[in-house]
Amino acid sequence: RGRAFAVVAASFAVVAMPFFVIPLPYATAAQGVVWLPGDGLVNAGVDGVVTEIVATPGIRIERGAPILRLEDPMLQARTVLLELRVGELERRLEKLDVSDKVNAKVVSEELRLARADLVLARDRAEALTVRAQASGTLIVPSAKDLDGKFVRRGETLAYVTRFDQPTLRAVIPEGDADLVRNHTVFVDVRFVEDPSVSHSAKIIREVPSLTATWNVSTVLAARS
């Protein structure tokens, strides 16, 4: 029995030794989101009703390309009235006698203000056409619901992003933060649309110490 026990003990030691001598692989998993730069957000520049989606969602568009068109009848009417007002003041100023400096000064000031209002109204009218602020793939999450919808100035209507080298932001749990910060060998990213495919990535910064921002490398470009 003593010999049998010794053999069993030796066998256990041989089997158990790799678990204590050879380090086992360890991985930290965290969920993240694609982080868009400021120019990747497509926001309404003015209040208005969406009348047309000009660009097709999912296609690549260039900076400055029209995406949506809004309508604001009040703004359009105000622009017409200001144009008439500026024309009227210009004609009044032309007809004033050169010696009538007091009235000329009053009309000139009114004309200056009317012209400034007209420039502002035209800028707002131009903003009724919502344009891309960056080049990339157009994403319109609620395209079917936008037609006829009233939107507020600053409301996000769509996104323009590049999938060849997107930036992702992930929150690392406190217990894993030190391991990720000091012992990371490699980083893989998997998207929910196809979790079976992994993409090489690297950590580019931490903001703050418990948050890591990951930048997907050009491996993703071959897929997009």
Secondary structure, 3 states (H helix, E strand, C coil): CHHHHHHHHHHHHHHHHHHHHCCCCCCCCCCEEEECCHHHEEECCCCEEEEEECCCCCCEECCCCEEEEEECHHHHHHHHHHHHHHHHHHHHHHHCCCCCHHHHHHHHHHHHHHHHHHHHHHHHHHCCEEECCCCEEEECCCHHHHCCCEECCCCEEEEEECCCCCEEEEECCHHHHHHHHHHCCCEEECCCCCCCCCEEEEEEEECCCCEEEEEECHHHHHCC
